[in-house]
Amino acid sequence: MIAPSSHTAIPALWCFAGGARVLIHVVTDIETDGPDPGIHSMISLAAVACDETGARLSHLALNLEPIPGHAADPGTMAWWATEPEAWAATLSNRLPPAEAIARYVAWVRGLGGTPVFAAYPLIFDGAWVDWYLRRYASLRLLTAPRSTETLFLGGGLDIASFALGRTRLDYDSLTRKSFPDTWLGGYPHSHIALDDAEGYAHLLGTLLRDAGEGRR
């Protein structure tokens, strides 16, 4: 077992009420011009914050300029050509990556609770956000041995895994199409980052409320 590093900073903003953490789930969705952080670029970043009952608190949507010298992946760009509305949405009000990440960090820290990163799937969105946080904010996404200051608590929440546990679906049967439309709040999976984040936040809220009722 690896002991926690003495260098891991615990942000002072992590809020407690009555001795318990007040958790804020930050459902984040990203869009990219290729599959690999550090080689390609993240071009959209959106997040929806909700409390432990799934109630929606706030949202943020940002478009990012590609990183200079990071060429877009041809296969990904061919796919984007089949989604012209979503691609067009990534082109408006683009910010330099450093400015976009600074806005994301400030927004997360201003939510007034202890933030928990959530995504569907965690492994894709989380890897990209972690890479950008390290490069542009000297932060890590999640708590890890020998990490420096982290933006979020713990190891994050993979919404797909949480859904698997709540619905008892088979692993290979679990897709967005497995869920009733009402679970996704009627939000289209448009590949516009905020649309997708809103849908996944609604799904998480549905699962959180179901889990809460199951504990009563």
Backbone as a printed PyTorch tensor [residue, N CA C, xyz], in Angstrom:
tensor([[[  0.8500,  -1.1720,   0.0000],
         [  0.0000,   0.0000,   0.0000],
         [  0.8910,   1.2300,   0.0000]],

        [[  0.5590,   2.2150,  -0.8310],
         [  1.3380,   3.4440,  -0.9140],
         [  0.7500,   4.4560,   0.0390]],

        [[  1.5600,   4.9690,   0.9120],
         [  1.0740,   5.9820,   1.8550],
         [  0.7910,   7.2760,   1.1340]],

        [[ -0.2340,   8.0010,   1.5730],
         [ -0.5060,   9.2950,   0.9410],
         [  0.6920,  10.2210,   1.0710]],

        [[  0.9610,  10.9590,   0.0350],
         [  2.0970,  11.8740,   0.0450],
         [  1.8300,  13.0620,   0.9530]],

        [[  2.8520,  13.4700,   1.6640],
         [  2.7240,  14.6670,   2.4990],
         [  2.6570,  15.9210,   1.6510]],

        [[  2.9420,  15.7650,   0.3400],
         [  2.9290,  16.9220,  -0.5490],
         [  1.5730,  17.1380,  -1.2070]],

        [[  0.6020,  16.2440,  -0.9820],
         [ -0.7130,  16.4150,  -1.5750],
         [ -1.4750,  17.4840,  -0.8100]],

        [[ -1.7670,  18.5790,  -1.4790],
         [ -2.4470,  19.6990,  -0.8310],
         [ -3.9440,  19.4710,  -0.7920]],

        [[ -4.5650,  19.7600,   0.3410],
         [ -6.0070,  19.6780,   0.4780],
         [ -6.5580,  21.0890,   0.3790]],

        [[ -7.3090,  21.3990,  -0.6830],
         [ -7.7780,  22.7730,  -0.8700],
         [ -8.6140,  23.2600,   0.2960]],

        [[ -8.3600,  24.4900,   0.7160],
         [ -9.1080,  25.0760,   1.8220],
         [-10.5660,  25.2810,   1.4740]],

        [[-10.8940,  25.3160,   0.1690],
         [-12.2660,  25.5870,  -0.2460],
         [-13.1910,  24.4010,   0.0090]],

        [[-12.6590,  23.2070,   0.2540],
         [-13.5230,  22.0530,   0.4320],
         [-14.3750,  22.2680,   1.6720]],

        [[-15.6800,  22.3670,   1.4710],
         [-16.5910,  22.8730,   2.4960],
         [-17.2500,  21.7510,   3.2790]],

        [[-17.4710,  22.0200,   4.5280],
         [-18.1080,  21.0800,   5.4300],
         [-19.3280,  21.7380,   6.0540]],

        [[-20.3420,  20.9440,   6.3440],
         [-21.5280,  21.4340,   7.0510],
         [-21.8710,  20.4160,   8.1240]],

        [[-21.8650,  20.8640,   9.3660],
         [-22.1670,  19.9490,  10.4590],
         [-21.1960,  18.7990,  10.5470]],

        [[-19.9470,  19.0270,  10.1460],
         [-18.9250,  17.9890,  10.2330],
         [-18.8540,  17.0960,   9.0120]],

        [[-19.7590,  17.2460,   8.0470],
         [-19.7590,  16.4170,   6.8450],
         [-19.4570,  17.2600,   5.6200]],

        [[-18.7810,  16.6690,   4.6560],
         [-18.5130,  17.3810,   3.4140],
         [-19.8130,  17.6470,   2.6600]],

        [[-19.8860,  18.8070,   2.0620],
         [-20.9940,  19.1320,   1.1670],
         [-20.5010,  18.8550,  -0.2500]],

        [[-20.9290,  17.7360,  -0.8280],
         [-20.4190,  17.3210,  -2.1160],
         [-21.1670,  18.0080,  -3.2530]],

        [[-20.4040,  18.4590,  -4.2480],
         [-20.9470,  19.0180,  -5.4740],
         [-20.4220,  18.1670,  -6.6270]],

        [[-21.3210,  17.5320,  -7.3490],
         [-20.9310,  16.7150,  -8.5000],
         [-20.7780,  17.6240,  -9.7210]],

        [[-19.6070,  17.5840, -10.3340],
         [-19.3130,  18.4290, -11.4890],
         [-19.2600,  17.5180, -12.7220]],

        [[-20.3840,  17.4360, -13.4180],
         [-20.4970,  16.5600, -14.5830],
         [-19.8920,  17.2870, -15.7790]],

        [[-18.8080,  16.7480, -16.2900],
         [-18.0210,  17.4310, -17.3150],
         [-18.0110,  16.6280, -18.6090]],

        [[-18.1580,  17.3310, -19.7200],
         [-18.0770,  16.7030, -21.0390],
         [-17.1350,  17.5360, -21.9030]],

        [[-16.3250,  16.8570, -22.6870],
         [-15.3650,  17.5610, -23.5360],
         [-15.4850,  17.0770, -24.9750]],

        [[-15.0130,  17.9020, -25.8860],
         [-14.8910,  17.5250, -27.2940],
         [-13.4540,  17.8050, -27.7190]],

        [[-12.9520,  16.9920, -28.6390],
         [-11.5500,  17.0850, -29.0430],
         [-11.4170,  16.9650, -30.5580]],

        [[-10.2160,  17.2600, -31.0450],
         [ -9.9450,  17.0710, -32.4770],
         [ -9.0590,  15.8460, -32.7150]],

        [[ -9.0120,  14.9660, -31.7280],
         [ -8.2440,  13.7280, -31.8510],
         [ -8.3300,  12.9290, -30.5710]],

        [[ -7.8040,  11.7250, -30.5550],
         [ -7.9810,  10.8460, -29.4010],
         [ -6.9980,  11.0260, -28.2530]],

        [[ -5.8700,  11.7030, -28.4800],
         [ -4.7780,  11.6340, -27.5140],
         [ -4.4250,  12.9810, -26.8910]],

        [[ -4.5900,  13.1260, -25.5600],
         [ -4.1020,  14.3320, -24.8840],
         [ -2.5840,  14.4520, -25.0650]],

        [[ -2.1380,  15.6780, -25.2570],
         [ -0.7110,  15.8970, -25.4530],
         [ -0.2810,  15.8190, -26.9070]],

        [[ -1.1470,  15.2410, -27.7550],
         [ -0.8710,  15.1730, -29.1900],
         [ -1.9030,  15.9950, -29.9600]],

        [[ -3.1560,  15.8450, -29.5510],
         [ -4.2530,  16.5850, -30.1720],
         [ -4.7590,  17.6370, -29.1920]],

        [[ -5.8860,  18.2680, -29.5000],
         [ -6.3680,  19.3820, -28.6850],
         [ -7.8050,  19.1650, -28.2250]],

        [[ -8.0820,  19.6590, -27.0290],
         [ -9.4550,  19.7580, -26.5520],
         [-10.0410,  21.0480, -27.1130]],

        [[-11.2340,  20.9580, -27.7110],
         [-11.8030,  22.1320, -28.3700],
         [-13.0730,  22.6390, -27.6880]],

        [[-13.6810,  21.8350, -26.8340],
         [-14.8290,  22.2870, -26.0440],
         [-14.7890,  21.6360, -24.6740]],

        [[-15.2440,  22.3830, -23.6740],
         [-15.2940,  21.9200, -22.2940],
         [-16.5610,  22.4870, -21.6730]],

        [[-17.4290,  21.6130, -21.1890],
         [-18.6680,  22.0710, -20.5490],
         [-18.8880,  21.2620, -19.2830]],

        [[-19.5410,  21.8820, -18.3130],
         [-19.7820,  21.2040, -17.0490],
         [-21.0940,  21.6910, -16.4490]],

        [[-21.7570,  20.7760, -15.7540],
         [-22.9770,  21.0710, -15.0220],
         [-22.7540,  20.6110, -13.5830]],

        [[-22.9980,  21.4940, -12.6340],
         [-22.8280,  21.1620, -11.2160],
         [-24.1820,  20.8110, -10.6220]],

        [[-24.2090,  19.7510,  -9.8250],
         [-25.4400,  19.3790,  -9.1250],
         [-25.0960,  18.9110,  -7.7230]],

        [[-26.0820,  19.0170,  -6.8290],
         [-25.8400,  18.6280,  -5.4410],
         [-26.0840,  17.1350,  -5.2640]],

        [[-26.0680,  16.6780,  -3.9990],
         [-26.1640,  15.2490,  -3.7310],
         [-27.5510,  14.6750,  -3.9710]],

        [[-28.5330,  15.5300,  -4.2240],
         [-29.8600,  15.0520,  -4.6000],
         [-30.0380,  15.0860,  -6.1170]],

        [[-29.0410,  15.5590,  -6.8410],
         [-29.1360,  15.6880,  -8.2810],
         [-29.6760,  17.0190,  -8.7410]],

        [[-29.9880,  17.9270,  -7.8120],
         [-30.5050,  19.2420,  -8.1960],
         [-29.4140,  20.0440,  -8.9060]],

        [[-29.7720,  20.6480, -10.0270],
         [-28.8260,  21.3980, -10.8410],
         [-28.5170,  22.7350, -10.1860]],

        [[-27.2350,  23.0850, -10.1030],
         [-26.8080,  24.3030,  -9.4240],
         [-26.2570,  25.3630, -10.3670]],

        [[-25.4790,  24.9390, -11.3570],
         [-24.7950,  25.9050, -12.2130],
         [-24.2560,  25.1740, -13.4320]],

        [[-23.8490,  25.9350, -14.4480],
         [-23.2210,  25.3170, -15.6020],
         [-22.1730,  26.2610, -16.1910]],

        [[-21.3010,  25.6850, -17.0020],
         [-20.2310,  26.4320, -17.6620],
         [-19.9880,  25.7950, -19.0280]],

        [[-19.7810,  26.6010, -20.0450],
         [-19.4550,  26.0830, -21.3730],
         [-18.3750,  26.9540, -21.9920]],

        [[-17.3190,  26.3140, -22.4870],
         [-16.1750,  27.0250, -23.0460],
         [-15.7200,  26.3270, -24.3270]],

        [[-15.2720,  27.1170, -25.2870],
         [-14.5740,  26.5900, -26.4540],
         [-13.1140,  27.0190, -26.3770]],

        [[-12.2390,  26.1320, -26.8060],
         [-10.8030,  26.3680, -26.6910],
         [-10.1510,  26.4160, -28.0600]],

        [[ -9.1590,  27.2840, -28.1950],
         [ -8.3130,  27.2670, -29.3800],
         [ -7.4400,  26.0150, -29.3650]],

        [[ -7.1800,  25.4150, -30.5110],
         [ -6.2350,  24.2960, -30.5390],
         [ -4.8660,  24.7360, -30.0340]],

        [[ -4.1490,  23.8060, -29.4540],
         [ -2.7980,  24.1020, -28.9760],
         [ -1.8600,  24.2440, -30.1850]],

        [[ -1.1090,  25.3250, -30.2730],
         [ -0.1800,  25.4860, -31.4010],
         [  0.7620,  24.2880, -31.5060]],

        [[  0.9030,  23.7760, -32.7080],
         [  1.7860,  22.6390, -32.9420],
         [  1.1290,  21.2910, -32.7560]],

        [[ -0.1110,  21.2640, -32.2420],
         [ -0.8400,  20.0030, -32.0850],
         [ -1.7810,  19.8430, -33.2750]],

        [[ -1.4230,  18.9820, -34.1970],
         [ -2.2270,  18.7910, -35.4040],
         [ -3.4720,  17.9690, -35.0910]],

        [[ -4.5730,  18.3000, -35.7460],
         [ -5.8040,  17.5300, -35.5910],
         [ -5.6420,  16.1530, -36.2230]],

        [[ -6.3450,  15.1900, -35.6660],
         [ -6.3250,  13.8220, -36.1750],
         [ -7.2310,  13.7240, -37.4090]],

        [[ -6.7310,  13.2350, -38.5400],
         [ -7.5500,  13.1820, -39.7610],
         [ -8.8300,  12.3560, -39.5950]],

        [[ -8.7470,  11.2320, -38.9000],
         [ -9.9290,  10.4050, -38.7150],
         [-10.9880,  11.1050, -37.8920]],

        [[-10.5560,  11.8140, -36.8570],
         [-11.5070,  12.5590, -36.0250],
         [-12.1360,  13.6920, -36.8170]],

        [[-11.3440,  14.3740, -37.6220],
         [-11.8810,  15.4720, -38.4150],
         [-12.8450,  14.9620, -39.4830]],

        [[-12.6040,  13.7610, -40.0060],
         [-13.5560,  13.1690, -40.9510],
         [-14.8880,  12.9050, -40.2540]],

        [[-14.8150,  12.4630, -38.9840],
         [-16.0550,  12.2670, -38.2260],
         [-16.7470,  13.6060, -37.9620]],

        [[-15.9940,  14.6290, -37.6010],
         [-16.5950,  15.9420, -37.3730],
         [-17.3160,  16.4470, -38.6280]],

        [[-16.8330,  16.0800, -39.7950],
         [-17.4820,  16.5040, -41.0390],
         [-18.8990,  15.9460, -41.1490]],

        [[-19.1910,  14.8780, -40.4120],
         [-20.5480,  14.3090, -40.4100],
         [-21.4310,  14.9710, -39.3610]],

        [[-20.8630,  15.8730, -38.5520],
         [-21.5980,  16.5630, -37.4820],
         [-21.3990,  18.0740, -37.6310]],

        [[-21.8770,  18.6560, -38.7410],
         [-21.5510,  20.0670, -39.0300],
         [-22.0740,  21.0450, -37.9820]],

        [[-23.2630,  20.8030, -37.4230],
         [-23.7970,  21.7390, -36.4210],
         [-22.9550,  21.7050, -35.1590]],

        [[-22.5920,  20.5140, -34.7300],
         [-21.7680,  20.3960, -33.5290],
         [-20.3860,  21.0030, -33.7610]],

        [[-19.8120,  20.7630, -34.9370],
         [-18.5000,  21.3480, -35.2400],
         [-18.5730,  22.8660, -35.2440]],

        [[-19.6180,  23.4130, -35.8630],
         [-19.7680,  24.8690, -35.9010],
         [-19.8580,  25.4450, -34.4920]],

        [[-20.4990,  24.6890, -33.5880],
         [-20.6460,  25.1710, -32.2130],
         [-19.3100,  25.2700, -31.4940]],

        [[-18.3120,  24.4860, -31.9230],
         [-16.9990,  24.5430, -31.2610],
         [-16.1710,  25.7460, -31.7000]],

        [[-16.6070,  26.4260, -32.7460],
         [-15.7860,  27.4910, -33.3370],
         [-16.0580,  28.8730, -32.7730]],

        [[-17.1430,  29.0270, -32.0190],
         [-17.5080,  30.3600, -31.5360],
         [-16.8150,  30.6830, -30.2150]],

        [[-16.4050,  31.9210, -30.0850],
         [-15.8490,  32.4420, -28.8190],
         [-14.7340,  31.5620, -28.2560]],

        [[-13.8380,  31.1500, -29.1210],
         [-12.7300,  30.3130, -28.6500],
         [-11.7740,  31.1100, -27.7650]],

        [[-11.3070,  30.4560, -26.7250],
         [-10.3570,  31.0650, -25.7920],
         [ -9.0160,  30.3570, -25.8760]],

        [[ -7.9200,  31.0550, -25.5910],
         [ -6.6480,  30.3550, -25.4210],
         [ -6.7970,  29.3020, -24.3260]],

        [[ -6.1540,  28.1450, -24.4660],
         [ -6.3330,  27.0890, -23.4740],
         [ -6.0750,  27.5290, -22.0380]],

        [[ -5.0380,  28.3280, -21.8070],
         [ -4.7260,  28.7600, -20.4420],
         [ -5.8680,  29.5660, -19.8440]],

        [[ -6.4830,  30.4350, -20.6430],
         [ -7.5980,  31.2440, -20.1410],
         [ -8.8200,  30.3820, -19.8770]],

        [[ -9.0870,  29.4410, -20.7760],
         [-10.2410,  28.5580, -20.5830],
         [-10.0920,  27.7240, -19.3110]],

        [[ -8.9130,  27.1730, -19.0930],
         [ -8.6960,  26.3430, -17.9040],
         [ -8.7650,  27.1960, -16.6450]],

        [[ -8.2490,  28.4190, -16.6900],
         [ -8.3520,  29.3030, -15.5300],
         [ -9.8160,  29.5720, -15.1960]],

        [[-10.6550,  29.7520, -16.2070],
         [-12.0800,  29.9800, -15.9670],
         [-12.7360,  28.7360, -15.3700]],

        [[-12.3760,  27.5650, -15.8670],
         [-12.9230,  26.3110, -15.3350],
         [-12.5470,  26.1430, -13.8720]],

        [[-11.2790,  26.3590, -13.5490],
         [-10.8160,  26.2170, -12.1680],
         [-11.5430,  27.2050, -11.2590]],

        [[-11.6440,  28.4550, -11.6780],
         [-12.3160,  29.4690, -10.8590],
         [-13.7910,  29.1190, -10.6530]],

        [[-14.4280,  28.6170, -11.6910],
         [-15.8460,  28.2270, -11.5760],
         [-16.0210,  27.0700, -10.5960]],

        [[-15.1810,  26.0490, -10.7220],
         [-15.2680,  24.9030,  -9.8050],
         [-15.0480,  25.3680,  -8.3700]],

        [[-14.0460,  26.1990,  -8.1600],
         [-13.7400,  26.6460,  -6.8010],
         [-14.7940,  27.5950,  -6.2430]],

        [[-15.6000,  28.1650,  -7.1080],
         [-16.6440,  29.0670,  -6.6510],
         [-17.9790,  28.3940,  -6.3930]],

        [[-18.0420,  27.0750,  -6.5040],
         [-19.3210,  26.3790,  -6.3610],
         [-19.8000,  26.2760,  -4.9180]],

        [[-18.8860,  26.4430,  -3.9680],
         [-19.3110,  26.4800,  -2.5740],
         [-19.4280,  25.1390,  -1.8900]],

        [[-18.8300,  24.1170,  -2.4280],
         [-18.8540,  22.8020,  -1.7940],
         [-17.5750,  22.0540,  -2.1030]],

        [[-17.5650,  20.7670,  -1.8050],
         [-16.4280,  19.9160,  -2.1160],
         [-16.6820,  19.2760,  -3.4710]],

        [[-15.9210,  19.6380,  -4.5110],
         [-16.2320,  19.1760,  -5.8670],
         [-15.7880,  17.7380,  -6.1180]],

        [[-16.6580,  16.9890,  -6.7730],
         [-16.3790,  15.6280,  -7.2150],
         [-16.5220,  15.5990,  -8.7330]],

        [[-15.4790,  15.2190,  -9.4320],
         [-15.5240,  15.1570, -10.8870],
         [-16.3490,  13.9550, -11.3170]],

        [[-17.2380,  14.1510, -12.2880],
         [-18.0540,  13.0560, -12.8110],
         [-18.1120,  13.1670, -14.3260]],

        [[-18.0820,  12.0240, -15.0020],
         [-18.1310,  12.0270, -16.4650],
         [-18.6210,  10.6690, -16.9550]],

        [[-19.0020,  10.6590, -18.2340],
         [-19.4740,   9.4380, -18.8840],
         [-18.8120,   9.3600, -20.2470]],

        [[-17.6800,   8.6090, -20.3470],
         [-16.9960,   7.8580, -19.3050],
         [-15.9030,   8.6920, -18.6320]],

        [[-15.5850,   8.3570, -17.4130],
         [-14.5630,   9.0620, -16.6470],
         [-13.1970,   8.9700, -17.3170]],

        [[-12.8720,   7.8100, -17.8870],
         [-11.5200,   7.5850, -18.3880],
         [-11.1850,   8.5060, -19.5590]],

        [[-12.1770,   8.8550, -20.3840],
         [-11.8930,   9.7240, -21.5380],
         [-11.8470,  11.1850, -21.1200]],

        [[-12.9600,  11.6870, -20.6140],
         [-13.0140,  13.1120, -20.2500],
         [-12.0010,  13.4310, -19.1510]],

        [[-11.8580,  12.5220, -18.1820],
         [-10.9370,  12.7600, -17.0740],
         [ -9.4960,  12.8690, -17.5240]],

        [[ -9.0780,  12.0130, -18.4550],
         [ -7.6870,  12.0450, -18.9280],
         [ -7.3730,  13.3770, -19.6020]],

        [[ -8.3120,  13.8800, -20.3910],
         [ -8.0970,  15.1470, -21.0720],
         [ -8.0730,  16.3150, -20.0950]],

        [[ -9.0300,  16.3650, -19.1900],
         [ -9.0820,  17.4900, -18.2460],
         [ -7.8490,  17.4700, -17.3470]],

        [[ -7.4170,  16.2820, -16.9240],
         [ -6.2120,  16.1850, -16.0940],
         [ -4.9970,  16.7230, -16.8410]],

        [[ -4.8390,  16.3700, -18.1120],
         [ -3.6740,  16.8320, -18.8860],
         [ -3.6800,  18.3540, -18.9830]],

        [[ -4.8350,  18.9400, -19.2830],
         [ -4.9280,  20.3980, -19.4050],
         [ -4.7140,  21.0900, -18.0600]],

        [[ -5.2320,  20.5100, -16.9750],
         [ -5.0090,  21.1050, -15.6580],
         [ -3.5230,  21.0990, -15.2930]],

        [[ -2.8460,  19.9990, -15.5900],
         [ -1.4190,  19.9240, -15.2760],
         [ -0.6340,  20.9490, -16.0830]],

        [[ -0.9470,  21.0670, -17.3540],
         [ -0.1570,  21.9610, -18.2170],
         [ -0.4360,  23.4270, -17.9210]],

        [[ -1.7030,  23.7750, -17.7030],
         [ -2.0610,  25.1880, -17.6640],
         [ -2.3820,  25.7250, -16.2710]],

        [[ -2.5300,  24.8490, -15.2770],
         [ -2.8620,  25.3330, -13.9370],
         [ -2.0270,  24.6880, -12.8380]],

        [[ -1.0830,  23.8120, -13.1970],
         [ -0.2460,  23.1040, -12.2170],
         [ -1.1000,  22.3990, -11.1710]],

        [[ -2.2110,  21.8180, -11.6180],
         [ -3.1190,  21.0720, -10.7540],
         [ -3.2780,  19.6620, -11.3000]],

        [[ -3.7000,  18.7450, -10.4480],
         [ -4.1350,  17.4420, -10.9010],
         [ -5.6510,  17.3630, -10.7610]],

        [[ -6.2450,  16.5580, -11.5910],
         [ -7.6990,  16.4110, -11.5620],
         [ -8.1500,  15.7040, -10.2870]],

        [[ -7.4820,  14.5870,  -9.9730],
         [ -7.9310,  13.7060,  -8.9020],
         [ -6.8000,  13.4310,  -7.9210]],

        [[ -7.1590,  12.9940,  -6.7390],
         [ -6.1830,  12.6670,  -5.7090],
         [ -5.3800,  11.4440,  -6.1270]],

        [[ -4.0530,  11.5410,  -6.0640],
         [ -3.1720,  10.4390,  -6.4310],
         [ -1.9040,  10.5140,  -5.5940]],

        [[ -1.2250,   9.3750,  -5.3620],
         [  0.0300,   9.4050,  -4.6100],
         [  1.0260,  10.3770,  -5.2300]],

        [[  1.6550,  11.1580,  -4.3850],
         [  2.7030,  12.0950,  -4.7650],
         [  2.2100,  13.1800,  -5.7250]],

        [[  0.8900,  13.3840,  -5.7870],
         [  0.3800,  14.4650,  -6.6320],
         [  0.4810,  15.7880,  -5.8900]],

        [[  0.4450,  16.8580,  -6.6470],
         [  0.4230,  18.1830,  -6.0530],
         [ -1.0380,  18.5320,  -5.7500]],

        [[ -1.3700,  19.7920,  -5.7340],
         [ -2.7370,  20.1700,  -5.3890],
         [ -3.7310,  19.6260,  -6.4130]],

        [[ -4.8420,  19.1160,  -5.9190],
         [ -5.8700,  18.5580,  -6.7790],
         [ -7.0990,  19.4590,  -6.7750]],

        [[ -7.8180,  19.4680,  -7.9080],
         [ -9.0020,  20.3010,  -8.0170],
         [-10.2380,  19.6100,  -7.4440]],

        [[-10.2480,  18.2830,  -7.4900],
         [-11.4230,  17.5280,  -7.0730],
         [-11.0690,  16.5240,  -5.9850]],

        [[-12.0970,  16.0830,  -5.2880],
         [-11.9470,  15.0960,  -4.2220],
         [-11.8940,  13.6830,  -4.7900]],

        [[-10.9790,  12.8710,  -4.2690],
         [-10.9950,  11.4410,  -4.5350],
         [-10.6900,  11.0530,  -5.9610]],

        [[-11.2620,   9.9210,  -6.3780],
         [-10.9540,   9.3440,  -7.6790],
         [-11.9780,   9.6180,  -8.7540]],

        [[-12.9720,  10.4400,  -8.4570],
         [-13.9730,  10.7810,  -9.4550],
         [-15.0720,   9.7390,  -9.5500]],

        [[-16.1330,  10.0960, -10.2410],
         [-17.3050,   9.2350, -10.3880],
         [-17.5250,   8.9380, -11.8640]],

        [[-17.4180,   7.6600, -12.2190],
         [-17.7350,   7.2300, -13.5680],
         [-19.2360,   6.9600, -13.6210]],

        [[-19.9700,   7.8040, -14.3500],
         [-21.4330,   7.7100, -14.3430],
         [-21.8940,   6.3880, -14.9400]],

        [[-21.1730,   5.8790, -15.9370],
         [-21.5440,   4.6000, -16.5300],
         [-21.4750,   3.4780, -15.4890]],

        [[-20.4200,   3.4610, -14.6840],
         [-20.2890,   2.4260, -13.6560],
         [-21.3630,   2.5680, -12.5830]],

        [[-21.6520,   3.8230, -12.2160],
         [-22.7080,   4.0690, -11.2360],
         [-24.0520,   3.5770, -11.7800]],

        [[-24.3090,   3.8440, -13.0640],
         [-25.5440,   3.3860, -13.6920],
         [-25.6070,   1.8640, -13.7350]],

        [[-24.4730,   1.2270, -13.9890],
         [-24.4290,  -0.2310, -14.0230],
         [-24.8490,  -0.8160, -12.6800]],

        [[-24.3530,  -0.2150, -11.6060],
         [-24.7200,  -0.6940, -10.2790],
         [-26.1710,  -0.4340,  -9.9230]],

        [[-26.7060,   0.7100, -10.3590],
         [-28.0840,   1.0680, -10.0090],
         [-29.1100,   0.3040, -10.8380]],

        [[-28.8040,   0.0480, -12.1180],
         [-29.7890,  -0.5750, -13.0010],
         [-29.6690,  -2.0860, -13.0700]],

        [[-28.4970,  -2.6140, -12.6970],
         [-28.2110,  -4.0420, -12.7790],
         [-28.2700,  -4.5650, -14.2120]],

        [[-28.0400,  -3.6900, -15.1740],
         [-27.9030,  -4.1240, -16.5590],
         [-26.5960,  -4.8940, -16.7280]],

        [[-26.5250,  -5.7390, -17.7500],
         [-25.2650,  -6.3860, -18.0830],
         [-24.2980,  -5.3380, -18.6210]],

        [[-23.0130,  -5.5640, -18.3890],
         [-21.9990,  -4.5910, -18.8180],
         [-22.0910,  -4.3070, -20.3070]],

        [[-22.2230,  -5.3650, -21.1280],
         [-22.2210,  -5.1490, -22.5700],
         [-23.5610,  -4.6350, -23.0900]],

        [[-24.5510,  -4.5180, -22.2020],
         [-25.8460,  -3.9600, -22.6000],
         [-25.9760,  -2.4920, -22.2250]],

        [[-25.0130,  -1.9790, -21.4690],
         [-25.1230,  -0.6160, -20.9420],
         [-24.6580,   0.3970, -21.9800]],

        [[-25.5930,   1.0950, -22.5970],
         [-25.3000,   2.2010, -23.5040],
         [-26.3030,   3.3070, -23.2050]],

        [[-26.0980,   4.4570, -23.8190],
         [-27.0700,   5.5430, -23.6350],
         [-28.4680,   5.1000, -24.0420]],

        [[-28.5640,   4.2200, -25.0370],
         [-29.8620,   3.7540, -25.5140],
         [-30.5460,   2.8230, -24.5100]],

        [[-29.7910,   2.4010, -23.4730],
         [-30.3850,   1.5540, -22.4460],
         [-31.3290,   2.3250, -21.5370]],

        [[-31.1780,   3.6650, -21.5040],
         [-31.9040,   4.4780, -20.5390],
         [-33.1540,   5.0900, -21.1670]],

        [[-34.2310,   5.1770, -20.4030],
         [-35.3910,   5.9200, -20.9040],
         [-34.9960,   7.3730, -21.1920]],

        [[-35.6470,   7.9750, -22.1910],
         [-35.3340,   9.3600, -22.5390],
         [-35.5000,  10.2950, -21.3470]],

        [[-36.4410,   9.9880, -20.4810],
         [-36.6760,  10.8570, -19.3200],
         [-35.4710,  10.8790, -18.3850]],

        [[-34.6910,   9.8120, -18.3610],
         [-33.5130,   9.7910, -17.4970],
         [-32.4660,  10.7910, -17.9680]],

        [[-32.4650,  11.0960, -19.2570],
         [-31.5110,  12.0420, -19.8310],
         [-32.1240,  13.4280, -19.9830]],

        [[-33.3220,  13.6020, -19.4420],
         [-33.9460,  14.9140, -19.4060],
         [-34.3650,  15.4580, -20.7540]],

        [[-34.4000,  14.6100, -21.7720],
         [-34.7590,  15.0810, -23.1010],
         [-33.6460,  15.8110, -23.8210]],

        [[-32.4560,  15.8860, -23.2100],
         [-31.3350,  16.5750, -23.8590],
         [-30.7810,  15.6990, -24.9860]],

        [[-30.5700,  16.2590, -26.1600],
         [-30.0170,  15.4510, -27.2650],
         [-28.5370,  15.1760, -27.0260]],

        [[-28.0930,  14.0040, -27.4490],
         [-26.6530,  13.7370, -27.4260],
         [-26.1020,  14.2740, -28.7470]],

        [[-25.8950,  15.5870, -28.7760],
         [-25.6170,  16.3030, -30.0270],
         [-24.1350,  16.4510, -30.3220]],

        [[-23.2830,  16.0670, -29.3660],
         [-21.8410,  16.3030, -29.4340],
         [-21.5020,  17.7790, -29.2930]],

        [[-22.4850,  18.5790, -28.9150],
         [-22.2200,  19.9090, -28.3700],
         [-22.0130,  19.6890, -26.8790]],

        [[-20.8730,  20.1030, -26.3650],
         [-20.4480,  19.6720, -25.0300],
         [-21.4900,  19.9790, -23.9520]],

        [[-22.1070,  21.1530, -23.9960],
         [-23.0720,  21.4840, -22.9530],
         [-24.3240,  20.6140, -23.0460]],

        [[-24.8060,  20.3300, -24.2480],
         [-25.9440,  19.4190, -24.3900],
         [-25.6390,  18.0740, -23.7380]],

        [[-24.4760,  17.5430, -24.0500],
         [-24.1220,  16.2240, -23.5370],
         [-23.9360,  16.2510, -22.0210]],

        [[-23.3010,  17.3150, -21.5170],
         [-23.1240,  17.4380, -20.0660],
         [-24.4720,  17.5570, -19.3590]],

        [[-25.4080,  18.3050, -19.9320],
         [-26.7350,  18.4430, -19.3350],
         [-27.4380,  17.0820, -19.2760]],

        [[-27.3580,  16.3170, -20.3440],
         [-27.9890,  15.0000, -20.3460],
         [-27.3880,  14.0710, -19.3160]],

        [[-26.0690,  14.0530, -19.2260],
         [-25.4120,  13.1760, -18.2560],
         [-25.6580,  13.6500, -16.8230]],

        [[-25.7580,  14.9620, -16.6150],
         [-26.0770,  15.4700, -15.2750],
         [-27.4910,  15.0520, -14.8790]],

        [[-28.4040,  15.0810, -15.8280],
         [-29.7750,  14.6430, -15.5360],
         [-29.7880,  13.1490, -15.2180]],

        [[-29.0170,  12.3670, -15.9700],
         [-28.9040,  10.9360, -15.6830],
         [-28.3410,  10.7180, -14.2840]],

        [[-27.2760,  11.4230, -13.9500],
         [-26.6960,  11.2780, -12.6130],
         [-27.7080,  11.6600, -11.5490]],

        [[-28.4550,  12.7480, -11.7740],
         [-29.4670,  13.1480, -10.8090],
         [-30.5180,  12.0700, -10.6120]],

        [[-30.9470,  11.4410, -11.7070],
         [-31.9190,  10.3570, -11.6160],
         [-31.3690,   9.2100, -10.7700]],

        [[-30.1170,   8.8540, -11.0160],
         [-29.4940,   7.7470, -10.2690],
         [-29.2830,   8.1140,  -8.8100]],

        [[-28.8910,   9.3590,  -8.5260],
         [-28.6920,   9.7860,  -7.1450],
         [-30.0070,   9.7770,  -6.3650]],

        [[-31.0810,  10.2460,  -6.9950],
         [-32.3700,  10.2590,  -6.3010],
         [-32.8490,   8.8260,  -6.0520]],

        [[-32.6090,   7.9410,  -7.0200],
         [-32.9910,   6.5430,  -6.8470],
         [-32.1910,   5.9130,  -5.7200]],

        [[-30.9010,   6.2450,  -5.6550],
         [-30.0560,   5.7030,  -4.5800],
         [-30.5230,   6.2370,  -3.2230]],

        [[-30.8900,   7.5210,  -3.1830],
         [-31.3640,   8.0990,  -1.9360],
         [-32.6370,   7.4530,  -1.4540]],

        [[-33.5550,   7.1980,  -2.3800],
         [-34.8160,   6.5400,  -1.9970],
         [-34.5660,   5.1270,  -1.5280]],

        [[-33.5570,   4.4650,  -2.1390],
         [-33.2490,   3.0960,  -1.7260],
         [-32.6780,   3.0100,  -0.3330]],

        [[-32.1090,   4.1200,   0.1820],
         [-31.5330,   4.0970,   1.5350],
         [-32.5830,   4.3900,   2.5980]],

        [[-33.7870,   4.8480,   2.1730],
         [-34.8040,   5.1940,   3.1580],
         [-35.4940,   3.9650,   3.7120]]])
